[in-house]
Each structure stands twice: as structure tokens, then as C-alpha cells.
Amino acid sequence: MSGRTSTRAYDSVYKLLLIGDSGVGKSCILLRFVEDKFSPSFITTIGIDFKIRTVEVDGAKIKLQVWDTAGQERFRTITTAYYRGAAGIIIVYDVTDERTFENVKNWYEAINQHATEDAQVFLVGNKNDNADLRAVSYEQGEALARELGVPFLETSAKTNENVEELFIKLTKIIHDKAGSKANADKDHGVKVGGHGDKTSSNCC
Amino acid sequence: MISPEDKVRLTKQRFSNVDLLKAAVLQGEYSSDCAFFSRPFLWESVCNNTYGLNFKDDELLKVPKEGEEEDITDISHVKEELVRNSTENDPLSFDSNILDMMKLDIDRLLIDPLFHEERVKQDILQIMYNYNRFQPYKQGYHELCGIIYLQLYKENPDLHKSQIKIQTFNIFSSMMITLVPNFYDSDNLVGWCVSIFNKYLRLIDPPLYDLLIKTHKIESQVWLIRWVRLAFSREIGLDNTVKLWDFMLCYDHDFSKLFPFLIILFLMKLKLRIAECDDNGEVLYLLLHYPHTELSNEEVKTMIQWSIKFLTSPEDKLESLGTVLSKKLHKGIRWDKVKDLDRIKLELKLKRRVQSALKP
């Protein structure tokens, strides 16, 4: 991150990453969060897509750079660049497709291989808007999240259930962690723009 | 209105062999501005001539229905030496997950309403299924295939179903000969970005290279992956893309030979907006949402000519060529004196501030 300007409209920047199998609705979650739109059919993500939204958490303006990744890219050379500098990683599965749930552990493994230790992981079961099609229960999702030691939410990009909550909750966890870290070590501040180049560096 | 058959007839009459046809494309003589231009004929002739792939419609295997055994007949025309390779998987088994992924992707092929039709989806699926026997399916193949299919369909909606499928298959497979190893192999893609793209960007436009790679620390593969895997189609719009493909297919048997130079050209066009970005997130957003406009055939030809000039010039001449191009693209700036785009950014900001202060 370049920290060359002093008049910024935000206090911190965090890079968030959406990962998970193809078709679980990662791009739809991102579209809902950033543009408050929903499309039942969404073009396949090739490589990455990228959107930015600024949110306010505890009075701080946080710029979120959300990277949406292609479901087919796992354990490949190219993905290491995606994980680099990610402050938060959201593993998404589809509650109507058991296979995507079974793959969560593989995605978690990918995080362990590529991401930094302090990256906050969040498990999300998407498409919880159709009870008839549900194949993975809320309790199964919750149990897996507990096993992995990560927070959990079920969302629906279609009905906009919990999408905002997901990003705010994750941002708050990251922001709190960064705050404690800054308190513990004042030489590694996360404030942007206040002191020249001393910025959070959670992108690329 | 000239019929598709007459377009082909007139094209053949005017250009008696493929080399003349290719030369006419590169000179801008045979383009969509020409009354009898036939893109399907051009692509098919050039691909057939260059790569020699000429499968027949009855050679395409049917996609197995759920629970059905897969047909394992080999349709490869290429005789290969038998080599004993160790493998942990049964090489004859077909991963049904791959078929599911193909179907999922084809359902999300939104480049044209044509792909909402079940019959068309089945055609694309069958092409992907057959190509998967040569190269394991990767996301993106379906979209390139769809673009080719769409061009053939637009030219002649009455084209017989089996004809459009096999023609698409042959053109698609030909184009993929260089795209797959260069860009769909993850290791090769990263290598290409670093040792080819970054190298030429540094040689042609050092200030832009410094801004992207050193200042903003953007790893090129992050944004280039979609540019190259889909051969520009998501970045610059379909109409511009197919015009570029006409030239690239005619220029070299390596379809991707001009890719680095064309992408650098597109970047250079956007240089001032890139310079104005405040952080790498803004830059990355621009690179992944390239603000394209419709390019005329003449503009595409000029871009191709510049790319060829960059490709064929000695490396020590590239920077001065880049400066000449910058001057053409962004007038009023002494590009030969610009060593750092930060200065340009400040000047642009100052200029804007003065302009807004002068507004009544």
C-alpha cells in the first residue's frame, strides 16, 4: 500500500478474501455487500474480481478491499498472491450443496498454506433462503466452525440476510485485533495517513 | 445484404489463398468494414491452415447422461509415442465433478441471450466435454468457446447444428494450442507475467512500471490472469475483442504473441488515470474494470501495428518508442522528461483545482 497522501477519506484499509467452491455465491455476496444488488445468475469469476466499500466500525472509517476469487483455483501458484496481506478470509459454502461443505476443510488447508497466521477466518453458509433445498444444517455449519475455531454465519445474498452483518462482524474482529496489536506495539500503527508512510498494508 | 455463402465466395474470389487473406487483414483491407467480410470463414481458414485441426462433426462424442458409461473412443488425430506414465488415478475415468462444473459455468455464460437456449448450452457442453479429452477443463474455456460460437451464429443463424458445433470446436481447439500452456497452467502464467509482461513494461514505460510494480507493489498476475485467460474479452468488450482476434490469428501461429504489447498499450492509454489513484486498491480496481470504449477497425489496426513494432524492435529502442507513443496518447506532457508519474499526478491535481476555482 502506498501511503503517500495525507488527506484520506478513511482511517484503515483491510483486504478481505472470499474463497470457496464454484457456484456457492461468493460473487453474489460481494455484489450484495457493495452494490446492494442480487442476480440469480452470475458470470463465472476468472482469477479474481475486486470491489471496494468503506464501512464505519466503532467510529473508524475502514476501507474494505474485497477480493472475490475463482472457485477452481485452489493450491495453485497463482493463489499465493491472493492470500498475501489478507486480513480476513471468508470461506463460503452452499447450504444446499453438501459437496461444497465437505470441501471447507480443503479450503481451510489452503489458508494454512498461503495466508499469514493472523488472518481472521470466517465460515459462511450461503443460500439459506430455501428450506426445501437445504442439505447442510445450521448445526453442522456451527459445529465445523467450532472445530476450526472460527466465527460462523449463515447468509443469503438473495434475501440480503446477514450479508452486512458478516462483513461488519469480520471487520470489527480485525479492527479490534489491530487495535490491540497497535497498543502492544506502538511502532506498528494501523492508522492511515497520519504519519506519512506508516499505514496498514493489507493489500497485495 | 450479402448472404453468408456469397461473402465466402467473394472472399475466395478476392484472395486466392490464406496467406493473401492474412495479409489483407493485417493491412486493414479485410475487416468488418468490408461488405463481404466473413469472420467465421476467416477464423476457420486461418486456423485450419495454421494448425491443421479439421475434425468432422461425427467425431464429436456425445456427453454421457447421468449414470451412463463414458465413451472412451479416442478422437485424437495426433499419433503419439506411447510412454509409460505412473498415475494414481484411473486414466479412463471421467471426473463427474468436472462435468458438473462445466454445466454450472455454461449456465452462467451470460455473454449473449443466445446462451439461455438449452440447445445452445448442450452444444457448448458437448464441445467442452470433447475438448476435456485433450486438456482438462478449466474455467474460462467455456467463455472463449462461447465467443466463437456466437460469431458463427451471428453470421449464419441457419448454420446446421452439427456444423456450428464442429466449426466452433476446430477454431476453439486451435486457439487454445497456445493459450492453454501459456496461461491456464498456473506456474507458466506467473512466469509469463514476471519474465515477459513485467520485462516489456519496464523496457517500454519505466515510470508506469515503477508506479505499478514498485510503488503500488501490484503483482501483475493478480489482474493479468483474466486479461490473458479470456484473451481480453472481459476487459475491452466483445466487439473490440473479436476485432483484435482477427489480427492476432493472422499475425502469428502463436495467438498470444502480441498479448504483452497490446496490454501495455491499453495500460498506457489509461496511464493518467492510473497515476491519479491514491492507493493500490484503486489501481487494481481500474485494471480489473478497464474503462473501454468501442474501437474502430482503424484504431485496432493501429494498436496492432504498435504492438508489432514493440515486438520486432531491439530492446534498447523500446523506451524511446514508448515515449513516442506516450506523446501520441497524452498530448501536452513532456514525456521524455517524465521519470516519475507522481509529478504528473500532482500536476493533474493542481490543474483540476485551478479549473474548478476558475469556474463561475
Interface residues (C-beta under 8 A of the other chain):
Chain A: M1 S2 R4 T5 R8 V13 S22 G23 S41 F42 I43 T44 T45 I46 G47 I48 D49 F50 K51 I52 K63 Q65 A70 G71 Q72 E73 R76 T77 I78 A81 Y82 R84 R99 C203 C204
Chain B: N97 M101 L104 D105 D107 R108 L109 L110 K138 Q139 G140 H142 E143 S186 D187 L189 V190 T215 H216 K217 I218 E219 Q221 V222 W223 I225 R226 R229 L230 R234 D278 D279 N280 G281 E282 L284 Y285 L288 D342
